[in-house]
Amino acid sequence: MDPQLDTNQKTLIIGRVLGHFGVQGWVKAFSYTKPIESILTYTQCFISECSNYDRTEIIDGAKKGKLIILKLANIDNRELAQKYIGADILLPTKCLPELESGHYYWRDLEGLSVINDKLEKLGIVSKLMETGADDVMVVQGSKQILIPFIMNKVIKKVDLKARHIIVDWEWVD
């Protein structure tokens, strides 16, 4: 990974530093990864501090309830950790693992056109949501539509290069 974060480099926020944990520089963090302890696999990351990005390394960590405690490189007391409280933990997207065929990062689906199998444009994916049973695409067109993201049933094809998703879905105004 580059020693500096290039301002044109795409990043993903994978966590947020919430506070101190003890006196030896450990911090409590909220992890946006699923499962939450997956944040520990991204050892090389950046911490946002105002408009600067400090490269750091997660050298140790553990799950503590709904949070993660982290030991960051070169942070060995509460005073050094203080400047990172409230900061985002960033990962350059080029460091994300390649996914198996048929699996997608949500960030790659947002902004894609959604077309039904009759070639009618339903709208654009504005976001995705977890609902417990299945993930759901929020599609913004003339109206907002919620479409379950179920591969090979509702979702017929995802074409990242053509920037569209073909769905088996009817929408009646």
PyMOL CGO cylinders between C-alpha atoms (Angstrom):
from pymol import cmd
from pymol.cgo import CYLINDER

trace = [
    CYLINDER, 0.00, 0.00, 0.00, 1.15, 3.54, -0.69, 0.3, 1, 1, 1, 1, 1, 1,
    CYLINDER, 1.15, 3.54, -0.69, 2.69, 5.32, 2.33, 0.3, 1, 1, 1, 1, 1, 1,
    CYLINDER, 2.69, 5.32, 2.33, 0.36, 8.29, 1.72, 0.3, 1, 1, 1, 1, 1, 1,
    CYLINDER, 0.36, 8.29, 1.72, -3.31, 8.21, 0.90, 0.3, 1, 1, 1, 1, 1, 1,
    CYLINDER, -3.31, 8.21, 0.90, -3.76, 9.65, -2.59, 0.3, 1, 1, 1, 1, 1, 1,
    CYLINDER, -3.76, 9.65, -2.59, -6.64, 12.15, -2.54, 0.3, 1, 1, 1, 1, 1, 1,
    CYLINDER, -6.64, 12.15, -2.54, -7.94, 10.59, -5.79, 0.3, 1, 1, 1, 1, 1, 1,
    CYLINDER, -7.94, 10.59, -5.79, -7.85, 7.11, -4.28, 0.3, 1, 1, 1, 1, 1, 1,
    CYLINDER, -7.85, 7.11, -4.28, -11.26, 5.63, -3.46, 0.3, 1, 1, 1, 1, 1, 1,
    CYLINDER, -11.26, 5.63, -3.46, -11.71, 4.62, 0.13, 0.3, 1, 1, 1, 1, 1, 1,
    CYLINDER, -11.71, 4.62, 0.13, -14.27, 2.82, 2.22, 0.3, 1, 1, 1, 1, 1, 1,
    CYLINDER, -14.27, 2.82, 2.22, -15.04, 3.71, 5.84, 0.3, 1, 1, 1, 1, 1, 1,
    CYLINDER, -15.04, 3.71, 5.84, -14.69, 0.46, 7.75, 0.3, 1, 1, 1, 1, 1, 1,
    CYLINDER, -14.69, 0.46, 7.75, -14.96, 1.82, 11.29, 0.3, 1, 1, 1, 1, 1, 1,
    CYLINDER, -14.96, 1.82, 11.29, -14.98, 4.78, 13.63, 0.3, 1, 1, 1, 1, 1, 1,
    CYLINDER, -14.98, 4.78, 13.63, -12.88, 5.40, 16.75, 0.3, 1, 1, 1, 1, 1, 1,
    CYLINDER, -12.88, 5.40, 16.75, -15.24, 6.06, 19.68, 0.3, 1, 1, 1, 1, 1, 1,
    CYLINDER, -15.24, 6.06, 19.68, -13.03, 6.44, 22.73, 0.3, 1, 1, 1, 1, 1, 1,
    CYLINDER, -13.03, 6.44, 22.73, -10.22, 5.21, 24.94, 0.3, 1, 1, 1, 1, 1, 1,
    CYLINDER, -10.22, 5.21, 24.94, -9.87, 1.69, 26.25, 0.3, 1, 1, 1, 1, 1, 1,
    CYLINDER, -9.87, 1.69, 26.25, -7.43, 1.63, 29.13, 0.3, 1, 1, 1, 1, 1, 1,
    CYLINDER, -7.43, 1.63, 29.13, -4.27, 3.70, 29.51, 0.3, 1, 1, 1, 1, 1, 1,
    CYLINDER, -4.27, 3.70, 29.51, -1.90, 2.05, 27.01, 0.3, 1, 1, 1, 1, 1, 1,
    CYLINDER, -1.90, 2.05, 27.01, -3.29, 3.66, 23.85, 0.3, 1, 1, 1, 1, 1, 1,
    CYLINDER, -3.29, 3.66, 23.85, -5.98, 1.10, 23.03, 0.3, 1, 1, 1, 1, 1, 1,
    CYLINDER, -5.98, 1.10, 23.03, -9.17, 2.52, 21.54, 0.3, 1, 1, 1, 1, 1, 1,
    CYLINDER, -9.17, 2.52, 21.54, -12.79, 1.44, 21.30, 0.3, 1, 1, 1, 1, 1, 1,
    CYLINDER, -12.79, 1.44, 21.30, -14.13, 1.43, 17.76, 0.3, 1, 1, 1, 1, 1, 1,
    CYLINDER, -14.13, 1.43, 17.76, -17.38, 0.76, 15.97, 0.3, 1, 1, 1, 1, 1, 1,
    CYLINDER, -17.38, 0.76, 15.97, -16.86, -1.58, 13.03, 0.3, 1, 1, 1, 1, 1, 1,
    CYLINDER, -16.86, -1.58, 13.03, -18.96, -1.33, 9.86, 0.3, 1, 1, 1, 1, 1, 1,
    CYLINDER, -18.96, -1.33, 9.86, -17.69, -4.70, 8.62, 0.3, 1, 1, 1, 1, 1, 1,
    CYLINDER, -17.69, -4.70, 8.62, -19.75, -7.88, 8.68, 0.3, 1, 1, 1, 1, 1, 1,
    CYLINDER, -19.75, -7.88, 8.68, -18.99, -9.66, 10.93, 0.3, 1, 1, 1, 1, 1, 1,
    CYLINDER, -18.99, -9.66, 10.93, -17.69, -6.78, 13.04, 0.3, 1, 1, 1, 1, 1, 1,
    CYLINDER, -17.69, -6.78, 13.04, -14.39, -8.51, 13.87, 0.3, 1, 1, 1, 1, 1, 1,
    CYLINDER, -14.39, -8.51, 13.87, -13.50, -8.57, 10.14, 0.3, 1, 1, 1, 1, 1, 1,
    CYLINDER, -13.50, -8.57, 10.14, -12.05, -5.09, 10.65, 0.3, 1, 1, 1, 1, 1, 1,
    CYLINDER, -12.05, -5.09, 10.65, -9.11, -6.85, 12.30, 0.3, 1, 1, 1, 1, 1, 1,
    CYLINDER, -9.11, -6.85, 12.30, -8.14, -8.46, 8.98, 0.3, 1, 1, 1, 1, 1, 1,
    CYLINDER, -8.14, -8.46, 8.98, -7.43, -5.05, 7.40, 0.3, 1, 1, 1, 1, 1, 1,
    CYLINDER, -7.43, -5.05, 7.40, -4.23, -4.35, 9.28, 0.3, 1, 1, 1, 1, 1, 1,
    CYLINDER, -4.23, -4.35, 9.28, -2.99, -1.56, 6.95, 0.3, 1, 1, 1, 1, 1, 1,
    CYLINDER, -2.99, -1.56, 6.95, -5.44, 1.34, 7.05, 0.3, 1, 1, 1, 1, 1, 1,
    CYLINDER, -5.44, 1.34, 7.05, -5.76, 5.09, 7.43, 0.3, 1, 1, 1, 1, 1, 1,
    CYLINDER, -5.76, 5.09, 7.43, -7.29, 7.18, 10.19, 0.3, 1, 1, 1, 1, 1, 1,
    CYLINDER, -7.29, 7.18, 10.19, -8.88, 10.49, 9.27, 0.3, 1, 1, 1, 1, 1, 1,
    CYLINDER, -8.88, 10.49, 9.27, -7.83, 13.39, 11.44, 0.3, 1, 1, 1, 1, 1, 1,
    CYLINDER, -7.83, 13.39, 11.44, -9.42, 16.65, 10.33, 0.3, 1, 1, 1, 1, 1, 1,
    CYLINDER, -9.42, 16.65, 10.33, -8.32, 16.92, 6.68, 0.3, 1, 1, 1, 1, 1, 1,
    CYLINDER, -8.32, 16.92, 6.68, -5.28, 14.68, 7.14, 0.3, 1, 1, 1, 1, 1, 1,
    CYLINDER, -5.28, 14.68, 7.14, -5.05, 10.93, 6.82, 0.3, 1, 1, 1, 1, 1, 1,
    CYLINDER, -5.05, 10.93, 6.82, -2.57, 9.12, 9.00, 0.3, 1, 1, 1, 1, 1, 1,
    CYLINDER, -2.57, 9.12, 9.00, -1.41, 5.72, 7.86, 0.3, 1, 1, 1, 1, 1, 1,
    CYLINDER, -1.41, 5.72, 7.86, -1.49, 3.23, 10.67, 0.3, 1, 1, 1, 1, 1, 1,
    CYLINDER, -1.49, 3.23, 10.67, -1.49, -0.45, 11.35, 0.3, 1, 1, 1, 1, 1, 1,
    CYLINDER, -1.49, -0.45, 11.35, -3.89, -2.41, 13.51, 0.3, 1, 1, 1, 1, 1, 1,
    CYLINDER, -3.89, -2.41, 13.51, -1.47, -4.53, 15.50, 0.3, 1, 1, 1, 1, 1, 1,
    CYLINDER, -1.47, -4.53, 15.50, -3.97, -6.17, 17.84, 0.3, 1, 1, 1, 1, 1, 1,
    CYLINDER, -3.97, -6.17, 17.84, -7.64, -6.15, 18.61, 0.3, 1, 1, 1, 1, 1, 1,
    CYLINDER, -7.64, -6.15, 18.61, -10.62, -8.06, 19.89, 0.3, 1, 1, 1, 1, 1, 1,
    CYLINDER, -10.62, -8.06, 19.89, -14.38, -8.02, 19.86, 0.3, 1, 1, 1, 1, 1, 1,
    CYLINDER, -14.38, -8.02, 19.86, -15.91, -6.60, 23.05, 0.3, 1, 1, 1, 1, 1, 1,
    CYLINDER, -15.91, -6.60, 23.05, -19.69, -6.90, 22.88, 0.3, 1, 1, 1, 1, 1, 1,
    CYLINDER, -19.69, -6.90, 22.88, -20.91, -4.76, 19.97, 0.3, 1, 1, 1, 1, 1, 1,
    CYLINDER, -20.91, -4.76, 19.97, -17.59, -2.91, 19.72, 0.3, 1, 1, 1, 1, 1, 1,
    CYLINDER, -17.59, -2.91, 19.72, -14.01, -3.67, 18.79, 0.3, 1, 1, 1, 1, 1, 1,
    CYLINDER, -14.01, -3.67, 18.79, -10.98, -2.67, 20.80, 0.3, 1, 1, 1, 1, 1, 1,
    CYLINDER, -10.98, -2.67, 20.80, -7.91, -1.83, 18.75, 0.3, 1, 1, 1, 1, 1, 1,
    CYLINDER, -7.91, -1.83, 18.75, -4.23, -1.37, 19.37, 0.3, 1, 1, 1, 1, 1, 1,
    CYLINDER, -4.23, -1.37, 19.37, -2.84, 0.93, 16.70, 0.3, 1, 1, 1, 1, 1, 1,
    CYLINDER, -2.84, 0.93, 16.70, 0.86, 1.09, 15.83, 0.3, 1, 1, 1, 1, 1, 1,
    CYLINDER, 0.86, 1.09, 15.83, 2.88, 3.81, 17.62, 0.3, 1, 1, 1, 1, 1, 1,
    CYLINDER, 2.88, 3.81, 17.62, 0.01, 4.71, 19.95, 0.3, 1, 1, 1, 1, 1, 1,
    CYLINDER, 0.01, 4.71, 19.95, 1.05, 3.68, 23.44, 0.3, 1, 1, 1, 1, 1, 1,
    CYLINDER, 1.05, 3.68, 23.44, -0.79, 6.08, 25.74, 0.3, 1, 1, 1, 1, 1, 1,
    CYLINDER, -0.79, 6.08, 25.74, -4.13, 7.86, 26.13, 0.3, 1, 1, 1, 1, 1, 1,
    CYLINDER, -4.13, 7.86, 26.13, -2.74, 11.22, 25.04, 0.3, 1, 1, 1, 1, 1, 1,
    CYLINDER, -2.74, 11.22, 25.04, -1.56, 9.91, 21.65, 0.3, 1, 1, 1, 1, 1, 1,
    CYLINDER, -1.56, 9.91, 21.65, -4.88, 8.10, 21.13, 0.3, 1, 1, 1, 1, 1, 1,
    CYLINDER, -4.88, 8.10, 21.13, -6.91, 11.21, 22.00, 0.3, 1, 1, 1, 1, 1, 1,
    CYLINDER, -6.91, 11.21, 22.00, -6.51, 12.87, 18.59, 0.3, 1, 1, 1, 1, 1, 1,
    CYLINDER, -6.51, 12.87, 18.59, -8.19, 9.90, 16.88, 0.3, 1, 1, 1, 1, 1, 1,
    CYLINDER, -8.19, 9.90, 16.88, -11.39, 9.85, 18.93, 0.3, 1, 1, 1, 1, 1, 1,
    CYLINDER, -11.39, 9.85, 18.93, -14.24, 10.49, 16.52, 0.3, 1, 1, 1, 1, 1, 1,
    CYLINDER, -14.24, 10.49, 16.52, -12.06, 9.70, 13.48, 0.3, 1, 1, 1, 1, 1, 1,
    CYLINDER, -12.06, 9.70, 13.48, -13.01, 7.33, 10.68, 0.3, 1, 1, 1, 1, 1, 1,
    CYLINDER, -13.01, 7.33, 10.68, -10.96, 4.25, 9.90, 0.3, 1, 1, 1, 1, 1, 1,
    CYLINDER, -10.96, 4.25, 9.90, -10.47, 4.12, 6.13, 0.3, 1, 1, 1, 1, 1, 1,
    CYLINDER, -10.47, 4.12, 6.13, -9.39, 1.39, 3.77, 0.3, 1, 1, 1, 1, 1, 1,
    CYLINDER, -9.39, 1.39, 3.77, -8.40, 2.02, 0.15, 0.3, 1, 1, 1, 1, 1, 1,
    CYLINDER, -8.40, 2.02, 0.15, -10.89, 0.05, -1.96, 0.3, 1, 1, 1, 1, 1, 1,
    CYLINDER, -10.89, 0.05, -1.96, -8.01, -1.54, -3.87, 0.3, 1, 1, 1, 1, 1, 1,
    CYLINDER, -8.01, -1.54, -3.87, -7.25, -3.44, -0.64, 0.3, 1, 1, 1, 1, 1, 1,
    CYLINDER, -7.25, -3.44, -0.64, -10.66, -5.13, -0.57, 0.3, 1, 1, 1, 1, 1, 1,
    CYLINDER, -10.66, -5.13, -0.57, -10.64, -8.82, -1.40, 0.3, 1, 1, 1, 1, 1, 1,
    CYLINDER, -10.64, -8.82, -1.40, -12.00, -10.00, -4.75, 0.3, 1, 1, 1, 1, 1, 1,
    CYLINDER, -12.00, -10.00, -4.75, -15.47, -11.48, -4.37, 0.3, 1, 1, 1, 1, 1, 1,
    CYLINDER, -15.47, -11.48, -4.37, -16.71, -14.71, -5.86, 0.3, 1, 1, 1, 1, 1, 1,
    CYLINDER, -16.71, -14.71, -5.86, -18.83, -14.53, -9.00, 0.3, 1, 1, 1, 1, 1, 1,
    CYLINDER, -18.83, -14.53, -9.00, -22.38, -13.45, -8.16, 0.3, 1, 1, 1, 1, 1, 1,
    CYLINDER, -22.38, -13.45, -8.16, -21.33, -11.55, -5.03, 0.3, 1, 1, 1, 1, 1, 1,
    CYLINDER, -21.33, -11.55, -5.03, -21.09, -7.75, -4.96, 0.3, 1, 1, 1, 1, 1, 1,
    CYLINDER, -21.09, -7.75, -4.96, -20.04, -4.94, -2.70, 0.3, 1, 1, 1, 1, 1, 1,
    CYLINDER, -20.04, -4.94, -2.70, -23.03, -2.67, -2.06, 0.3, 1, 1, 1, 1, 1, 1,
    CYLINDER, -23.03, -2.67, -2.06, -20.99, 0.37, -3.05, 0.3, 1, 1, 1, 1, 1, 1,
    CYLINDER, -20.99, 0.37, -3.05, -20.62, -1.13, -6.54, 0.3, 1, 1, 1, 1, 1, 1,
    CYLINDER, -20.62, -1.13, -6.54, -24.38, -1.53, -6.95, 0.3, 1, 1, 1, 1, 1, 1,
    CYLINDER, -24.38, -1.53, -6.95, -25.36, 1.97, -5.85, 0.3, 1, 1, 1, 1, 1, 1,
    CYLINDER, -25.36, 1.97, -5.85, -25.98, 4.21, -8.85, 0.3, 1, 1, 1, 1, 1, 1,
    CYLINDER, -25.98, 4.21, -8.85, -26.72, 1.35, -11.28, 0.3, 1, 1, 1, 1, 1, 1,
    CYLINDER, -26.72, 1.35, -11.28, -29.82, 1.50, -13.49, 0.3, 1, 1, 1, 1, 1, 1,
    CYLINDER, -29.82, 1.50, -13.49, -32.50, -1.08, -12.75, 0.3, 1, 1, 1, 1, 1, 1,
    CYLINDER, -32.50, -1.08, -12.75, -34.32, -2.53, -15.75, 0.3, 1, 1, 1, 1, 1, 1,
    CYLINDER, -34.32, -2.53, -15.75, -37.00, -5.20, -15.68, 0.3, 1, 1, 1, 1, 1, 1,
    CYLINDER, -37.00, -5.20, -15.68, -36.95, -8.17, -18.02, 0.3, 1, 1, 1, 1, 1, 1,
    CYLINDER, -36.95, -8.17, -18.02, -39.35, -6.27, -20.36, 0.3, 1, 1, 1, 1, 1, 1,
    CYLINDER, -39.35, -6.27, -20.36, -36.57, -3.65, -20.73, 0.3, 1, 1, 1, 1, 1, 1,
    CYLINDER, -36.57, -3.65, -20.73, -38.54, -1.00, -18.80, 0.3, 1, 1, 1, 1, 1, 1,
    CYLINDER, -38.54, -1.00, -18.80, -36.31, 1.29, -16.74, 0.3, 1, 1, 1, 1, 1, 1,
    CYLINDER, -36.31, 1.29, -16.74, -37.46, 1.27, -13.11, 0.3, 1, 1, 1, 1, 1, 1,
    CYLINDER, -37.46, 1.27, -13.11, -34.90, 3.73, -11.76, 0.3, 1, 1, 1, 1, 1, 1,
    CYLINDER, -34.90, 3.73, -11.76, -31.49, 3.93, -10.12, 0.3, 1, 1, 1, 1, 1, 1,
    CYLINDER, -31.49, 3.93, -10.12, -30.25, 2.05, -7.03, 0.3, 1, 1, 1, 1, 1, 1,
    CYLINDER, -30.25, 2.05, -7.03, -30.01, 4.76, -4.37, 0.3, 1, 1, 1, 1, 1, 1,
    CYLINDER, -30.01, 4.76, -4.37, -29.00, 2.42, -1.54, 0.3, 1, 1, 1, 1, 1, 1,
    CYLINDER, -29.00, 2.42, -1.54, -29.30, -1.09, -0.19, 0.3, 1, 1, 1, 1, 1, 1,
    CYLINDER, -29.30, -1.09, -0.19, -30.71, -2.15, 3.17, 0.3, 1, 1, 1, 1, 1, 1,
    CYLINDER, -30.71, -2.15, 3.17, -30.43, -5.16, 5.40, 0.3, 1, 1, 1, 1, 1, 1,
    CYLINDER, -30.43, -5.16, 5.40, -33.85, -6.41, 6.48, 0.3, 1, 1, 1, 1, 1, 1,
    CYLINDER, -33.85, -6.41, 6.48, -33.01, -9.64, 8.21, 0.3, 1, 1, 1, 1, 1, 1,
    CYLINDER, -33.01, -9.64, 8.21, -34.39, -12.04, 5.62, 0.3, 1, 1, 1, 1, 1, 1,
    CYLINDER, -34.39, -12.04, 5.62, -32.98, -10.61, 2.39, 0.3, 1, 1, 1, 1, 1, 1,
    CYLINDER, -32.98, -10.61, 2.39, -31.14, -7.46, 1.41, 0.3, 1, 1, 1, 1, 1, 1,
    CYLINDER, -31.14, -7.46, 1.41, -33.33, -4.90, -0.34, 0.3, 1, 1, 1, 1, 1, 1,
    CYLINDER, -33.33, -4.90, -0.34, -32.46, -2.43, -3.12, 0.3, 1, 1, 1, 1, 1, 1,
    CYLINDER, -32.46, -2.43, -3.12, -34.00, 1.02, -2.83, 0.3, 1, 1, 1, 1, 1, 1,
    CYLINDER, -34.00, 1.02, -2.83, -34.66, 2.05, -6.42, 0.3, 1, 1, 1, 1, 1, 1,
    CYLINDER, -34.66, 2.05, -6.42, -35.43, 5.70, -7.11, 0.3, 1, 1, 1, 1, 1, 1,
    CYLINDER, -35.43, 5.70, -7.11, -37.44, 6.39, -10.26, 0.3, 1, 1, 1, 1, 1, 1,
    CYLINDER, -37.44, 6.39, -10.26, -40.71, 8.24, -10.68, 0.3, 1, 1, 1, 1, 1, 1,
    CYLINDER, -40.71, 8.24, -10.68, -41.46, 6.65, -7.31, 0.3, 1, 1, 1, 1, 1, 1,
    CYLINDER, -41.46, 6.65, -7.31, -39.33, 4.82, -4.80, 0.3, 1, 1, 1, 1, 1, 1,
    CYLINDER, -39.33, 4.82, -4.80, -39.44, 1.03, -5.20, 0.3, 1, 1, 1, 1, 1, 1,
    CYLINDER, -39.44, 1.03, -5.20, -38.10, -1.59, -2.81, 0.3, 1, 1, 1, 1, 1, 1,
    CYLINDER, -38.10, -1.59, -2.81, -36.83, -4.70, -4.58, 0.3, 1, 1, 1, 1, 1, 1,
    CYLINDER, -36.83, -4.70, -4.58, -35.47, -7.75, -2.74, 0.3, 1, 1, 1, 1, 1, 1,
    CYLINDER, -35.47, -7.75, -2.74, -31.91, -8.58, -3.77, 0.3, 1, 1, 1, 1, 1, 1,
    CYLINDER, -31.91, -8.58, -3.77, -32.37, -12.31, -4.39, 0.3, 1, 1, 1, 1, 1, 1,
    CYLINDER, -32.37, -12.31, -4.39, -29.98, -13.60, -7.03, 0.3, 1, 1, 1, 1, 1, 1,
    CYLINDER, -29.98, -13.60, -7.03, -31.39, -15.84, -9.78, 0.3, 1, 1, 1, 1, 1, 1,
    CYLINDER, -31.39, -15.84, -9.78, -34.96, -15.18, -8.65, 0.3, 1, 1, 1, 1, 1, 1,
    CYLINDER, -34.96, -15.18, -8.65, -35.60, -11.44, -8.59, 0.3, 1, 1, 1, 1, 1, 1,
    CYLINDER, -35.60, -11.44, -8.59, -32.13, -10.36, -9.71, 0.3, 1, 1, 1, 1, 1, 1,
    CYLINDER, -32.13, -10.36, -9.71, -31.53, -11.87, -13.14, 0.3, 1, 1, 1, 1, 1, 1,
    CYLINDER, -31.53, -11.87, -13.14, -28.28, -10.15, -14.09, 0.3, 1, 1, 1, 1, 1, 1,
    CYLINDER, -28.28, -10.15, -14.09, -25.86, -7.63, -12.62, 0.3, 1, 1, 1, 1, 1, 1,
    CYLINDER, -25.86, -7.63, -12.62, -23.66, -5.99, -15.24, 0.3, 1, 1, 1, 1, 1, 1,
    CYLINDER, -23.66, -5.99, -15.24, -21.16, -3.68, -13.57, 0.3, 1, 1, 1, 1, 1, 1,
    CYLINDER, -21.16, -3.68, -13.57, -19.55, -2.68, -16.87, 0.3, 1, 1, 1, 1, 1, 1,
    CYLINDER, -19.55, -2.68, -16.87, -22.86, -1.72, -18.51, 0.3, 1, 1, 1, 1, 1, 1,
    CYLINDER, -22.86, -1.72, -18.51, -23.93, -0.22, -15.13, 0.3, 1, 1, 1, 1, 1, 1,
    CYLINDER, -23.93, -0.22, -15.13, -27.31, -1.92, -14.91, 0.3, 1, 1, 1, 1, 1, 1,
    CYLINDER, -27.31, -1.92, -14.91, -29.21, -4.63, -13.08, 0.3, 1, 1, 1, 1, 1, 1,
    CYLINDER, -29.21, -4.63, -13.08, -31.91, -6.68, -14.81, 0.3, 1, 1, 1, 1, 1, 1,
    CYLINDER, -31.91, -6.68, -14.81, -34.74, -7.78, -12.52, 0.3, 1, 1, 1, 1, 1, 1,
    CYLINDER, -34.74, -7.78, -12.52, -37.84, -9.92, -12.73, 0.3, 1, 1, 1, 1, 1, 1,
    CYLINDER, -37.84, -9.92, -12.73, -40.09, -7.25, -11.25, 0.3, 1, 1, 1, 1, 1, 1,
    CYLINDER, -40.09, -7.25, -11.25, -43.27, -5.55, -12.30, 0.3, 1, 1, 1, 1, 1, 1,
    CYLINDER, -43.27, -5.55, -12.30, -44.08, -2.01, -11.27, 0.3, 1, 1, 1, 1, 1, 1,
    CYLINDER, -44.08, -2.01, -11.27, -47.55, -0.65, -11.78, 0.3, 1, 1, 1, 1, 1, 1,
    CYLINDER, -47.55, -0.65, -11.78, -48.11, 3.08, -11.20, 0.3, 1, 1, 1, 1, 1, 1,
]
cmd.load_cgo(trace, "trace")
